C-alpha cells in the first residue's frame, strides 16, 4: 500500500517518507506501471493562492519513489472540466506560466537555502531552474531529465524521471528538502504541499526522508559541439566562414563537487539580448544567458544581490557587484563575442561550505592580447537559513591593467520570524585594487526587509556607499562616488468573495543619492502606487505618482545634439497601466506615462499584445513610443519588438525575434530552428540579419551584416 504524506510530530516542516525501488516507469503519461503501486502517495495539498492554506478546488495525487539512479514522480492532476486545461506551450525551455503545470522541488543538501526545481505542463514541456537563495530563482539553469504528460478524461498526468547525475547532493544525509506545487490555469489557482506565508521557496519547503545508497555513476559528462558558420559584412563587402569544434567536460569529484573544463567555447546559439535605450547617466546591464556561466551560478552569488548577475529574473547585477559574468567573452564596445580559448570551473559544497572557483583564458582580439581571469568564492551556512562568505577576483578582461577585488558578505534570513512575516538582512563589504589608482576604492551595502505575502504591510530599508575609485573589472558598478539610502513600504489586502478582484495593493518607495566629493544631491526619487489591483484571472492594473530630482554636476547630453544644462531639476510624472492575464489566448497590455521631465515634458505609450491561439503558434508584439520636448530640442524614441514562434511538436521549434529602435536605425532579426530529441541533445540552425533603416521602421532597408550558423551539441553522460 502507498504511504501517505503526514506532518511529523517532531517538526513544523511537512514531512514524508520516500521508498526505494528497483522498478522503473515507462514514461508515457499513464500511471499504470507497478512502481506507482509501491510509491509514496502525497495528497495533502493546500492553496497558496487565492486563499493561503485554503482548500484546493481540484484533487491532486502525486506518487514519489527513487532508485539508485533516478528520482521518480508520478502526478495525477484531477480536473472536473478537462476541456478547460491549458496546454499552449510546446517549445522546450520556454515559459509555461500561462498553462496548467506541476513542479518538483529538491533541496538535495537539506539546507533550506538552495535547491533544484523541475516542472512541466500537460504537453510534457521541460522547465527547470535553481534556487540560488530563498529569494532568488535562476530560470536559465538547465539539467538533463525526462518527463512525459498527457490529458485524459479525468484531468492530466505527468511522469518525471530525474537522474541523480543531474543533481549535486550530500550522500551523508537521508533527508532532503522537498516540495510539490501545482498551478490550475482556468481559475488562476496555486496549490502546494508545503508553504509559509504564500511562499514556496527553499526556506518553506517540506522534507522527505529515507534517501540512501544513491549514485551518480562515473560522474563524467562529455559535451562535444560542432559549429559551422558563415558571416558577411555588406558594408565592407567582406565575408568569412568558420568551422569551430568545442568541448565541455564535467566531472563530479564527489556527489557535491563538480569540475568543468571548456575548450574553444562557442556561444553562437545563445539567445540575443533585448534592445535597451538608455536615457540616464548611468550604465545599463543585461542578464546572463550562456550555459557555461549559468552552471553552478548559485555558488557565486554575492551579498544581498545573490542571483542578480545570472538569469532573467534579476535582469542583471546590482549597483555594486564584484562578479558580473557578462564581462567575460564579450567586447563592451561592440557587444560582439570574444573567443574563450579555455575555461575551468570547480564548484560545489563540502559540509556547510560552498566553494566556487572559475578561471578563464580569453582569446586575443584587435588591440588586446588574451587575458587571464580568476574568481574564487567561499560561503558557509550558519544559523538555520543564513550564510557568511568571501569573494576574490583577479584580472581585467578588457585591459592589461592589473585589477583585483576582495569582498565579504553576510546574509540573514528568518522565514518564520513571526506568524506572517519574513525577516531578511544583509551586509557586504568590497575593496578593489587597480594599478595606478590610489583613491577611495571601497564599497559597502546594508539592507533589511520585513515582508509578508499575506494581507498586511512589508517594510524595507537599504544603505549603499560606493567610493570614487571603486573599480571591479570583473564586476559591475552602476554609479561611483555616491552614498545612497532607500526606503520602501508595500501594503497588500486580499479580497474575499469578490467576483473580479483578488488583491489590492499600494507601494511607496523612496531613495536619495548624494555625491561623496561635493555632498550634493545626485538623484532623489519618490514613487507612490496609489492603487494597484490584481484580478482573479491574473491581470494587474495600477496608477502611480512619481517625483524625481536630478542634480547635474555637468551638462548632460541625453541624445545627440540635445543637452540639458548643469543644475538641479525636480519633475513630477504619472503612470497608468493595464496588464491582461497571460492565461488568456489574446492578452493585450497598455501603459501610459506622462508629466514633466527635467526642464521639459515627456509622454510614453507602451502597447503589448500576446497572442497564443494554440500550442503551435505564438506572437508577442510590443510597441513603445516616447515623445520628449526639452528647451534644447525634441526627440522621439520608437521601439518595436516581435516574437513570432512556431512549434511543430515538442522536439521541433522555430523561434524568431525582430527588434527595431529608431535611435540607431537598426533592425535585427534572430531566427532559430531547433531540434531537441531529448534533454542534452540539440541541433540549431540560426540566422542573424542586421538591417539599416534610417528613414522609418522597415522602410528603405539596407542589409548591413548577416550570420548563418549550424550547431550540434550532445551531452554524453557516464
C-alpha positions as CSV (number, residue, x, y, z in Angstrom):
1,X,0.0,0.0,0.0
2,X,1.2,3.5,-0.7
3,X,2.4,5.6,2.2
4,X,0.8,8.9,2.9
5,X,2.5,12.3,3.4
6,X,1.8,13.3,7.0
7,X,3.0,16.0,9.3
8,X,5.9,14.9,11.5
9,X,5.3,15.0,15.2
10,X,8.7,16.4,16.0
11,X,9.0,19.2,13.4
12,X,6.9,22.0,12.0
13,X,8.1,21.0,8.5
14,X,5.7,19.0,6.4
15,X,7.3,15.6,6.1
16,X,7.0,12.2,4.3
17,X,9.0,9.0,3.9
18,X,10.0,8.1,0.3
19,X,10.5,4.5,-0.7
20,X,13.4,2.8,-2.6
21,X,12.5,0.7,-5.7
22,X,14.3,-1.4,-8.3
23,X,11.4,-0.7,-10.7
24,X,11.3,2.0,-13.4
25,X,8.2,3.5,-15.1
26,X,7.6,3.6,-18.8
27,X,7.3,7.4,-19.3
28,X,4.1,7.7,-21.3
29,X,1.8,9.9,-19.2
30,X,-0.2,6.9,-17.9
31,X,0.1,5.8,-14.2
32,X,-0.3,2.1,-14.9
33,X,3.2,1.0,-14.0
34,X,3.9,-1.3,-11.0
35,X,6.2,1.3,-9.5
36,X,3.3,3.7,-8.7
37,X,1.6,0.9,-6.7
38,X,4.5,0.9,-4.4
39,X,5.4,4.6,-4.3
40,X,4.7,7.1,-1.5
41,X,1.4,8.9,-2.1
42,X,1.2,12.6,-1.3
43,X,-2.3,14.1,-1.5
44,X,-2.5,16.6,1.4
45,X,-2.2,19.8,-0.6
46,X,-3.4,23.3,0.2
47,X,-3.9,26.5,-1.7
48,X,-1.3,29.3,-1.7
49,X,-3.5,31.5,-3.9
50,X,-6.1,32.8,-3.9
51,X,-6.6,31.7,-0.2
52,X,-3.5,31.0,1.9
53,X,-3.9,27.4,3.1
54,X,-7.4,27.2,1.6
55,X,-8.9,24.0,0.3
56,X,-8.0,23.3,-3.4
57,X,-10.8,23.2,-5.9
58,X,-9.3,20.2,-7.6
59,X,-7.8,17.0,-6.2
60,X,-4.2,16.2,-6.7
61,X,-2.4,12.9,-6.1
62,X,1.4,12.6,-6.5
63,X,3.5,9.4,-6.2
64,X,7.1,9.6,-5.3
65,X,9.9,6.9,-5.4
66,X,13.6,6.6,-6.1
67,X,16.1,4.0,-7.4
68,X,19.9,4.0,-7.3
69,X,20.0,6.2,-10.3
70,X,16.8,8.3,-10.5
71,X,14.2,10.2,-8.6
72,X,10.7,9.4,-9.9
73,X,7.5,11.4,-9.6
74,X,4.1,10.4,-11.0
75,X,1.5,13.2,-10.8
76,X,-2.3,12.8,-11.2
77,X,-3.9,16.2,-11.6
78,X,-7.7,15.7,-11.4
79,X,-9.9,18.3,-13.2
80,X,-13.6,18.4,-13.2
81,X,-13.5,20.1,-16.6
82,X,-10.6,18.7,-18.7
83,X,-11.6,20.9,-21.6
84,X,-10.5,23.9,-19.5
85,X,-6.9,22.6,-19.0
86,X,-4.5,25.0,-20.6
87,X,-1.6,23.5,-22.6
88,X,-0.5,26.2,-25.1
89,X,3.3,25.9,-24.7
90,X,5.0,23.4,-27.0
91,X,8.6,24.8,-27.1
92,X,11.1,23.2,-24.7
93,X,12.5,25.6,-22.2
94,X,10.0,28.3,-22.8
95,X,7.7,29.7,-20.2
96,X,4.7,27.7,-19.1
97,X,3.4,30.3,-16.7
98,X,0.1,30.7,-18.5
99,X,-0.5,26.9,-18.6
100,X,-1.5,24.3,-16.1
101,X,1.7,22.9,-14.6
102,X,3.1,20.7,-11.9
103,X,6.5,21.2,-10.2
104,X,9.0,19.3,-8.1
105,X,11.5,21.0,-5.7
106,X,14.6,19.1,-4.4
107,X,16.9,20.6,-1.8
108,X,19.5,17.8,-2.0
109,X,21.6,19.4,0.8
110,X,18.6,20.0,3.1
111,X,20.0,23.4,3.9
112,X,16.8,25.5,3.3
113,X,18.8,27.8,1.1
114,X,19.2,26.4,-2.3
115,X,17.7,23.7,-4.5
116,X,16.6,22.3,-7.9
117,X,13.2,22.8,-9.5
118,X,11.7,20.8,-12.3
119,X,8.2,21.4,-13.8
120,X,6.1,20.5,-16.8
121,X,2.8,21.4,-18.5
122,X,0.3,18.9,-20.0
123,X,2.4,18.8,-23.2
124,X,5.4,17.4,-21.4
125,X,7.5,20.6,-21.8
126,X,10.6,20.7,-19.5
127,X,11.2,23.7,-17.4
128,X,13.9,23.8,-14.8
129,X,16.0,26.1,-12.6
130,X,17.9,26.5,-9.4
131,X,17.1,28.5,-6.3
132,X,20.3,30.4,-5.6
133,X,18.8,31.6,-2.3
134,X,15.4,31.7,-0.7
135,X,14.6,34.9,-2.6
136,X,16.5,34.3,-5.9
137,X,15.5,31.9,-8.6
138,X,17.6,31.3,-11.7
139,X,15.4,30.0,-14.6
140,X,18.2,29.8,-17.1
141,X,19.9,26.8,-15.4
142,X,19.3,23.6,-17.4
143,X,19.7,19.9,-16.5
144,X,19.2,16.5,-18.1
145,X,16.0,14.8,-17.1
146,X,12.8,13.4,-18.7
147,X,9.1,14.0,-18.4
148,X,6.0,12.9,-20.4
149,X,2.5,14.1,-19.9
150,X,-1.0,13.8,-21.4
151,X,-4.5,15.0,-20.9
152,X,-7.2,12.4,-20.3
153,X,-10.9,12.2,-19.3
154,X,-10.0,12.7,-15.5
155,X,-7.6,15.7,-15.9
156,X,-4.0,15.2,-16.8
157,X,-0.9,13.1,-15.8
158,X,2.8,13.8,-15.7
159,X,5.7,11.3,-15.1
160,X,9.1,12.6,-14.1
161,X,12.5,10.8,-14.1
162,X,15.2,13.0,-12.6
163,X,18.7,11.3,-12.8
164,X,20.9,11.8,-9.7
165,X,23.7,12.5,-12.2
166,X,21.8,15.9,-12.8
167,X,22.0,16.8,-9.1
168,X,24.7,17.7,-6.7
169,X,23.8,16.2,-3.3
170,X,25.1,15.3,0.1
171,X,25.5,11.5,0.3
172,X,25.7,11.6,4.1
173,X,22.1,12.7,4.7
174,X,18.9,10.7,4.2
175,X,16.7,13.8,4.4
176,X,16.2,16.2,1.5
177,X,14.2,19.4,1.4
178,X,11.2,18.7,-0.9
179,X,8.1,20.3,-2.2
180,X,5.4,19.8,-4.8
181,X,3.3,22.6,-6.4
182,X,0.5,22.7,-9.0
183,X,-1.0,25.6,-11.0
184,X,-4.5,25.5,-12.3
185,X,-4.8,28.0,-15.1
186,X,-8.6,28.1,-15.5
187,X,-9.1,29.8,-12.2
188,X,-5.5,31.1,-11.5
189,X,-5.1,28.8,-8.5
190,X,-1.8,27.7,-7.0
191,X,-1.5,24.8,-4.6
192,X,1.4,23.3,-2.7
193,X,2.4,20.5,-0.3
194,X,4.4,22.9,1.9
195,X,4.4,26.7,2.1
196,X,4.6,29.6,4.5
197,X,3.1,33.0,4.1
198,X,2.0,32.0,0.5
199,X,5.7,31.4,-0.4
200,X,7.2,28.2,-1.8
201,X,11.0,28.5,-1.7
202,X,13.8,26.6,-0.1
203,X,13.1,28.0,3.3
204,X,9.4,27.0,3.2
205,X,9.9,23.5,1.7
206,X,8.9,20.3,3.5
207,X,11.1,17.3,3.9
208,X,11.4,13.7,2.6
209,X,13.5,11.1,4.4
210,X,14.8,7.6,3.6
211,X,17.1,8.5,0.7
212,X,20.2,6.3,0.8
213,X,22.5,4.3,-1.4
214,X,22.0,6.5,-4.5
215,X,24.8,7.0,-7.0
216,X,25.9,9.3,-9.8
217,X,27.7,6.7,-12.0
218,X,31.2,7.7,-13.0
219,X,30.1,11.4,-12.7
220,X,31.6,12.3,-16.1
221,X,29.8,14.4,-18.7
222,X,31.5,15.0,-22.1
223,X,29.7,17.6,-24.3
224,X,31.2,18.0,-27.7
225,X,29.8,20.7,-30.1
226,X,30.4,21.5,-33.7
227,X,29.6,24.8,-35.2
228,X,29.7,25.8,-38.9
229,X,29.1,29.4,-39.6
230,X,29.2,31.9,-42.4
231,X,29.4,35.7,-41.9
232,X,29.0,38.6,-44.3
233,X,29.6,42.3,-43.9
234,X,27.7,44.0,-46.6
235,X,29.1,47.5,-45.8
236,X,32.7,46.4,-46.0
237,X,31.9,43.8,-48.7
238,X,33.7,41.1,-46.8
239,X,32.8,37.6,-45.9
240,X,34.1,34.9,-43.6
241,X,33.4,31.3,-42.7
242,X,34.5,29.1,-39.8
243,X,34.4,25.6,-38.5
244,X,34.6,25.5,-34.7
245,X,34.6,22.3,-32.7
246,X,34.3,22.9,-29.0
247,X,34.3,20.7,-25.9
248,X,32.9,20.9,-22.4
249,X,33.8,18.3,-19.8
250,X,32.2,18.0,-16.4
251,X,33.4,15.6,-13.7
252,X,31.9,15.1,-10.2
253,X,34.9,14.6,-7.9
254,X,32.3,13.9,-5.2
255,X,28.5,13.9,-5.5
256,X,28.5,17.5,-4.4
257,X,31.7,18.9,-6.0
258,X,31.9,19.3,-9.8
259,X,34.8,20.3,-12.0
260,X,34.2,21.8,-15.5
261,X,36.5,22.4,-18.4
262,X,35.6,24.3,-21.6
263,X,37.8,24.5,-24.7
264,X,37.2,26.8,-27.7
265,X,33.8,27.8,-26.2
266,X,31.1,28.8,-28.7
267,X,28.0,30.8,-27.8
268,X,26.6,31.3,-31.3
269,X,23.3,29.6,-30.5
270,X,22.6,31.8,-27.4
271,X,19.5,34.0,-27.3
272,X,20.1,37.6,-28.3
273,X,19.7,40.4,-25.9
274,X,16.6,42.6,-25.8
275,X,17.3,46.1,-27.1
276,X,17.5,48.8,-24.4
277,X,17.6,52.6,-24.8
278,X,19.5,54.5,-22.1
279,X,18.1,57.9,-21.1
280,X,20.1,58.1,-17.8
281,X,23.7,59.0,-17.0
282,X,24.4,55.5,-15.6
283,X,25.3,52.1,-17.0
284,X,22.8,49.5,-18.2
285,X,23.1,45.8,-17.5
286,X,21.9,42.7,-19.3
287,X,21.1,39.2,-17.9
288,X,23.4,36.3,-18.5
289,X,22.2,33.7,-21.0
290,X,25.2,31.5,-21.6
291,X,25.1,28.0,-20.2
292,X,28.7,27.7,-19.1
293,X,28.3,30.7,-16.8
294,X,24.9,29.7,-15.6
295,X,26.0,26.3,-14.4
296,X,26.5,26.5,-10.6
297,X,25.7,30.2,-10.7
298,X,24.2,30.0,-7.2
299,X,27.6,29.3,-5.8
300,X,29.0,32.6,-6.9
301,X,26.1,34.9,-5.7
302,X,27.3,37.7,-3.5
303,X,25.7,39.6,-0.7
304,X,22.1,40.9,-0.9
305,X,22.3,40.7,-4.7
306,X,22.5,36.9,-4.8
307,X,21.3,35.7,-8.2
308,X,21.0,39.1,-9.9
309,X,24.1,38.6,-12.1
310,X,22.7,35.4,-13.6
311,X,19.4,34.7,-15.3
312,X,16.3,36.7,-16.4
313,X,14.8,37.0,-13.0
314,X,17.3,39.6,-11.9
315,X,17.8,41.3,-15.3
316,X,21.4,41.9,-14.5
317,X,23.6,42.7,-11.5
318,X,23.1,45.1,-8.7
319,X,24.7,48.6,-8.4
320,X,27.8,47.2,-6.9
321,X,28.8,43.6,-7.8
322,X,32.3,42.1,-7.6
323,X,31.4,39.5,-10.3
324,X,29.3,40.0,-13.4
325,X,29.9,37.2,-15.8
326,X,29.0,39.2,-18.9
327,X,32.3,41.0,-18.6
328,X,33.9,37.7,-19.8
329,X,33.8,36.8,-23.5
330,X,32.0,39.9,-24.7
331,X,33.5,43.1,-26.1
332,X,32.0,46.0,-24.1
333,X,32.3,48.5,-27.0
334,X,30.6,46.4,-29.7
335,X,28.7,43.7,-27.7
336,X,30.3,41.1,-30.0
337,X,31.6,37.8,-28.6
338,X,35.3,37.4,-27.7
339,X,36.9,34.0,-28.1
340,X,37.3,32.0,-24.9
341,X,40.3,29.7,-25.5
342,X,39.8,27.7,-22.4
343,X,38.0,27.9,-19.1
344,X,37.9,25.8,-15.9
345,X,35.5,25.7,-13.0
346,X,35.2,23.9,-9.7
347,X,32.0,24.3,-7.8
348,X,30.1,22.5,-5.1
349,X,29.7,22.0,-1.4
350,X,31.8,20.5,1.3
351,X,29.8,20.1,4.6
352,X,28.5,23.6,5.5
353,X,30.8,25.2,3.0
354,X,30.1,26.2,-0.6
355,X,33.1,26.6,-2.9
356,X,33.4,28.1,-6.4
357,X,36.5,28.7,-8.5
358,X,36.4,30.0,-12.1
359,X,39.5,30.5,-14.3
360,X,39.2,31.7,-18.0
361,X,41.8,32.3,-20.7
362,X,40.2,34.9,-23.0
363,X,41.3,34.9,-26.6
364,X,43.2,37.7,-28.4
365,X,41.4,40.5,-30.2
366,X,42.4,43.6,-32.1
367,X,44.4,45.8,-29.8
368,X,44.4,43.5,-26.8
369,X,46.1,40.2,-26.0
370,X,44.1,37.5,-24.4
371,X,43.6,38.0,-20.6
372,X,43.6,35.5,-17.7
373,X,40.7,35.8,-15.4
374,X,40.1,34.2,-11.9
375,X,37.2,34.2,-9.5
376,X,37.1,32.5,-6.1
377,X,34.1,32.3,-3.8
378,X,33.6,30.6,-0.4
379,X,30.5,30.7,1.8
380,X,29.5,28.9,5.0
381,X,25.9,28.2,6.1
382,X,25.2,29.5,9.6
383,X,22.1,29.5,11.7
384,X,19.0,28.0,10.1
385,X,18.8,30.0,6.9
386,X,21.8,32.3,6.8
387,X,25.3,32.4,5.4
388,X,28.6,34.3,5.5
389,X,31.1,34.4,2.7
390,X,34.2,35.7,0.9
391,X,34.9,36.5,-2.7
392,X,38.1,37.3,-4.6
393,X,38.6,38.2,-8.3
394,X,41.7,38.8,-10.3
395,X,42.1,40.1,-13.9
396,X,40.6,42.6,-16.3
397,X,39.1,41.0,-19.5
398,X,39.2,44.4,-21.3
399,X,42.5,45.8,-20.3
400,X,46.1,44.9,-19.4
401,X,45.8,46.9,-16.2
402,X,46.1,44.7,-13.0
403,X,42.9,44.6,-11.0
404,X,41.6,42.6,-8.1
405,X,38.6,42.7,-5.8
406,X,38.2,41.2,-2.3
407,X,34.8,41.2,-0.5
408,X,33.0,39.6,2.4
409,X,29.2,39.3,3.0
410,X,26.7,38.1,5.5
411,X,23.0,37.3,4.7
412,X,20.5,36.7,7.4
413,X,17.1,35.2,6.8
414,X,14.3,34.0,9.2
415,X,11.3,32.8,7.3
416,X,9.3,32.2,10.4
417,X,10.2,35.4,12.3
418,X,6.5,35.9,13.0
419,X,3.3,34.3,12.1
420,X,3.1,36.2,8.8
421,X,6.4,37.9,8.2
422,X,9.9,37.0,7.0
423,X,12.9,39.0,8.3
424,X,15.9,39.3,6.0
425,X,19.0,41.4,6.4
426,X,22.3,41.6,4.6
427,X,25.6,43.4,4.7
428,X,28.6,43.3,2.4
429,X,32.0,45.0,2.0
430,X,34.3,45.1,-1.0
431,X,37.7,46.6,-1.7
432,X,39.2,46.9,-5.2
433,X,42.9,47.2,-6.1
434,X,43.6,48.7,-9.5
435,X,47.0,49.5,-10.9
436,X,47.6,53.3,-10.9
437,X,44.5,54.1,-8.8
438,X,45.0,55.0,-5.1
439,X,41.8,56.8,-4.1
440,X,38.7,55.6,-2.2
441,X,38.2,52.1,-3.8
442,X,35.8,50.5,-1.3
443,X,32.0,49.8,-1.5
444,X,29.7,48.5,1.2
445,X,25.9,47.8,1.5
446,X,23.4,47.1,4.2
447,X,19.7,46.2,3.9
448,X,16.9,45.0,6.0
449,X,13.5,43.7,4.9
450,X,10.4,42.7,6.9
451,X,8.0,41.3,4.4
452,X,4.7,39.4,4.0
453,X,2.9,37.9,1.1
454,X,-0.4,38.0,3.0
455,X,-2.7,40.9,3.9
456,X,-0.6,43.4,5.7
457,X,2.5,45.7,5.3
458,X,6.0,45.0,4.2
459,X,8.9,47.3,5.1
460,X,12.4,47.7,3.7
461,X,15.4,49.9,4.1
462,X,18.9,49.9,2.5
463,X,22.1,51.9,2.5
464,X,24.9,51.9,-0.1
465,X,28.4,53.5,-0.2
466,X,30.5,53.4,-3.3
467,X,33.9,55.1,-3.4
468,X,35.1,57.2,-6.3
469,X,37.8,54.7,-7.3
470,X,35.7,51.5,-6.7
471,X,36.6,49.6,-9.9
472,X,35.5,45.9,-10.1
473,X,37.0,45.0,-13.6
474,X,35.1,41.6,-13.4
475,X,32.1,43.1,-11.8
476,X,29.6,45.9,-12.3
477,X,29.3,49.4,-10.9
478,X,26.3,51.5,-12.0
479,X,27.4,54.6,-10.1
480,X,30.6,55.6,-8.3
481,X,31.4,58.1,-5.7
482,X,28.0,58.1,-4.1
483,X,26.1,57.5,-0.8
484,X,22.5,56.2,-1.1
485,X,19.6,55.5,1.2
486,X,16.4,53.8,0.3
487,X,13.1,53.0,2.0
488,X,10.0,51.0,0.8
489,X,6.6,50.2,2.1
490,X,4.2,47.8,0.5
491,X,0.6,47.2,1.6
492,X,-1.5,44.2,0.5
493,X,-5.1,43.4,1.0
494,X,-6.6,40.1,-0.2
495,X,-10.3,40.5,-1.0
496,X,-12.6,37.6,-0.1
497,X,-15.6,36.6,-2.2
498,X,-15.3,39.4,-4.8
499,X,-16.3,38.3,-8.4
500,X,-13.4,40.0,-10.1
501,X,-10.8,41.4,-7.6
502,X,-8.3,39.1,-5.8
503,X,-5.9,41.6,-4.3
504,X,-5.5,45.3,-3.7
505,X,-2.0,46.8,-3.1
506,X,-0.1,50.0,-2.8
507,X,3.6,50.7,-2.9
508,X,5.7,53.6,-1.6
509,X,9.4,53.8,-2.4
510,X,11.9,56.5,-1.7
511,X,15.6,56.8,-2.5
512,X,18.2,59.6,-2.2
513,X,21.7,59.5,-3.7
514,X,24.4,62.1,-2.8
515,X,27.8,62.5,-4.3
516,X,30.7,61.8,-1.9
517,X,33.1,64.6,-3.1
518,X,30.7,67.6,-3.1
519,X,28.0,66.2,-0.8
520,X,25.4,67.4,-3.4
521,X,22.2,65.7,-4.4
522,X,22.7,63.4,-7.4
523,X,19.3,61.8,-7.5
524,X,16.1,61.6,-5.4
525,X,13.1,59.5,-6.2
526,X,9.7,59.2,-4.6
527,X,7.1,56.9,-6.1
528,X,3.6,56.1,-4.8
529,X,1.3,53.5,-6.3
530,X,-2.0,54.9,-5.1
531,X,-4.0,51.9,-6.2
532,X,-3.0,48.5,-7.6
533,X,-5.5,45.8,-8.4
534,X,-4.9,42.1,-9.2
535,X,-7.9,40.3,-10.8
536,X,-8.7,36.6,-10.3
537,X,-7.5,35.8,-13.8
538,X,-4.1,37.2,-13.2
539,X,-4.4,40.7,-14.6
540,X,-2.6,43.7,-12.9
541,X,-3.7,47.3,-13.1
542,X,-2.1,50.3,-11.3
543,X,-1.9,54.1,-11.0
544,X,1.4,55.6,-9.7
545,X,2.6,59.1,-8.9
546,X,6.4,59.9,-9.2
547,X,8.6,62.8,-8.1
548,X,12.2,62.8,-9.4
549,X,15.0,65.1,-8.6
550,X,18.3,65.0,-10.6
551,X,21.3,67.1,-9.8
552,X,23.6,67.5,-12.8
553,X,27.2,68.5,-11.9
554,X,27.9,68.9,-15.6
555,X,26.0,69.2,-18.8
556,X,24.1,66.0,-19.7
557,X,23.8,65.1,-23.4
558,X,20.7,62.9,-23.2
559,X,20.5,62.5,-27.0
560,X,22.9,63.6,-29.8
561,X,22.6,67.3,-30.0
562,X,20.2,67.6,-27.0
563,X,22.0,68.9,-23.9
564,X,20.5,69.5,-20.5
565,X,22.5,72.2,-18.7
566,X,24.1,71.8,-15.3
567,X,21.7,72.3,-12.4
568,X,19.1,70.7,-10.2
569,X,15.8,69.6,-11.7
570,X,12.6,68.4,-9.9
571,X,9.8,66.9,-12.0
572,X,6.6,65.1,-11.4
573,X,5.1,62.4,-13.6
574,X,2.2,59.9,-13.6
575,X,1.9,56.3,-14.7
576,X,-1.1,54.2,-15.5
577,X,-1.0,50.6,-16.7
578,X,-3.5,47.8,-17.6
579,X,-1.9,44.3,-17.9
580,X,-4.1,41.4,-19.0
581,X,-3.5,37.9,-17.7
582,X,-1.1,35.9,-19.8
583,X,-3.5,33.0,-19.3
584,X,-5.8,34.4,-22.0
585,X,-5.3,33.4,-25.6
586,X,-5.3,37.1,-26.5
587,X,-3.7,39.3,-23.8
588,X,-3.1,43.0,-24.6
589,X,-1.2,45.2,-22.2
590,X,-1.1,49.0,-22.2
591,X,0.6,51.7,-20.1
592,X,0.8,55.4,-20.4
593,X,3.3,57.7,-18.6
594,X,3.2,61.4,-18.8
595,X,4.5,64.5,-17.0
596,X,7.5,66.7,-16.5
597,X,11.0,65.6,-17.5
598,X,14.0,67.7,-16.4
599,X,13.2,71.2,-17.9
600,X,10.6,69.9,-20.3
601,X,7.8,67.3,-20.7
602,X,7.5,63.7,-21.8
603,X,4.9,61.2,-22.6
604,X,5.3,57.5,-23.3
605,X,2.9,54.9,-24.7
606,X,3.6,51.1,-24.4
607,X,1.4,48.6,-26.1
608,X,1.9,44.9,-25.9
609,X,-0.1,42.1,-27.5
610,X,0.5,38.4,-26.6
611,X,-1.5,36.0,-28.8
612,X,-1.4,32.3,-28.3
613,X,-4.3,30.7,-30.2
614,X,-3.0,27.1,-29.7
615,X,0.1,25.2,-28.7
616,X,1.8,25.6,-32.1
617,X,1.6,29.4,-32.7
618,X,2.6,32.3,-30.5
619,X,3.1,36.0,-31.2
620,X,4.4,38.6,-28.7
621,X,4.3,42.1,-30.1
622,X,5.4,45.3,-28.3
623,X,5.5,48.9,-29.4
624,X,6.9,51.7,-27.4
625,X,7.0,55.4,-28.3
626,X,8.3,58.2,-26.1
627,X,7.9,61.9,-27.1
628,X,10.1,64.3,-25.2
629,X,10.1,68.1,-25.5
630,X,13.1,70.0,-24.0
631,X,14.3,73.6,-24.5
632,X,17.5,72.2,-26.1
633,X,15.5,70.1,-28.6
634,X,12.8,67.5,-29.0
635,X,13.3,63.8,-29.7
636,X,11.2,60.7,-30.2
637,X,12.1,57.1,-29.3
638,X,10.4,54.2,-31.0
639,X,11.0,50.6,-30.2
640,X,9.3,47.7,-31.9
641,X,9.7,44.0,-30.9
642,X,8.1,40.9,-32.4
643,X,8.5,37.3,-31.2
644,X,6.9,35.0,-33.7
645,X,7.2,31.3,-32.9
646,X,6.0,28.0,-34.3
647,X,6.3,24.7,-32.5
648,X,5.9,21.7,-34.9
649,X,5.9,19.4,-31.8
650,X,7.8,19.1,-28.5
651,X,11.0,18.4,-30.3
652,X,11.0,20.8,-33.3
653,X,10.6,24.6,-32.8
654,X,11.2,27.7,-34.9
655,X,11.7,30.9,-32.8
656,X,12.0,34.3,-34.4
657,X,12.8,37.7,-32.9
658,X,12.7,41.0,-34.8
659,X,13.8,44.2,-33.0
660,X,13.8,47.8,-34.2
661,X,14.8,51.1,-32.5
662,X,14.8,54.4,-34.4
663,X,17.7,55.9,-32.4
664,X,20.1,53.5,-34.1
665,X,18.1,52.9,-37.2
666,X,18.9,49.2,-36.8
667,X,16.6,46.3,-37.5
668,X,17.8,43.0,-36.1
669,X,16.5,39.5,-37.0
670,X,17.3,36.4,-35.0
671,X,15.8,33.2,-36.3
672,X,16.5,29.8,-34.6
673,X,15.3,26.5,-35.8
674,X,15.9,23.9,-33.0
675,X,15.7,20.1,-32.9
676,X,15.8,18.7,-29.4
677,X,15.1,15.0,-29.5
678,X,15.9,14.6,-25.8
679,X,17.4,16.6,-22.9
680,X,21.1,17.2,-23.5
681,X,21.0,16.9,-27.4
682,X,20.3,19.9,-29.6
683,X,20.7,20.9,-33.3
684,X,20.4,24.6,-34.1
685,X,20.1,26.4,-37.4
686,X,20.5,30.1,-36.6
687,X,20.1,33.1,-39.0
688,X,21.1,36.6,-37.8
689,X,20.5,39.6,-40.0
690,X,21.1,43.3,-39.3
691,X,19.5,46.0,-41.5
692,X,19.9,49.8,-41.6
693,X,16.7,51.7,-41.8
694,X,17.3,55.4,-41.0
695,X,14.2,56.7,-42.8
696,X,11.5,54.9,-40.9
697,X,10.8,51.5,-39.4
698,X,11.0,48.8,-42.1
699,X,11.3,51.5,-44.8
700,X,14.3,51.7,-47.1
701,X,16.0,48.6,-45.7
702,X,19.7,48.1,-46.4
703,X,21.4,44.9,-45.3
704,X,24.4,45.6,-43.0
705,X,25.5,42.1,-41.9
706,X,24.4,38.5,-41.7
707,X,25.4,35.3,-40.0
708,X,24.3,31.8,-40.6
709,X,25.1,29.2,-38.0
710,X,24.6,25.4,-37.9
711,X,25.4,24.0,-34.4
712,X,25.1,20.5,-33.0
713,X,25.7,19.6,-29.3
714,X,25.3,16.3,-27.4
715,X,25.8,15.5,-23.8
716,X,27.4,12.1,-23.3
717,X,26.9,11.1,-19.7
718,X,28.8,8.3,-18.0
